[in-house]
Amino acid sequence: MAKKNFSLFEIEIGKNFPKGISTKVDWEPNTNIIEAEDELIIEVELPGVKKEDVSIVLQRDQEFIIRGIKMQPRLNKSQVTYYLFEREFGHFYRRIAFDFPLDTNKIQSFMEDGVLQITIPKKKAKKISINIK
């Protein structure tokens, strides 16, 4: 299984995770975050990952936690030698936080061709008139 080399900073910050959050992470998926006029789109590359092996959690209405596992395919041979091993396998984790209001009641997600897409509409800002006395 391919392992990520963690920097000292990542190791130290990992010690501060609250209980219940796994710090065992082998890789971080490539992600696009796209802001449109009325929505936010998150695209996560997860080739070879089954959608049943992906978890998406929304915390505090502005923080997404995407985690899961990509199993390494096993060959039907007793001994193999890898001459090149670039594909990522194992547990993955991605945290994405936003500082603007999102309409969390209308989140949509789907996975197609190895790409997870999450679409979140933005909340419309209310305009309030204030009388000056």
Protein Blocks (a to p, Z undefined) as FASTA:
>chain_A
ZZddddfklmmmmmmpcehiafbdfbdcdddddddfkbccdddddehiafklpccddehh
iaccddddddddddfbfbdcdfbdfbccdjdddddddfbdcdfklcccddeehiacdddd
dddddddddddZZ
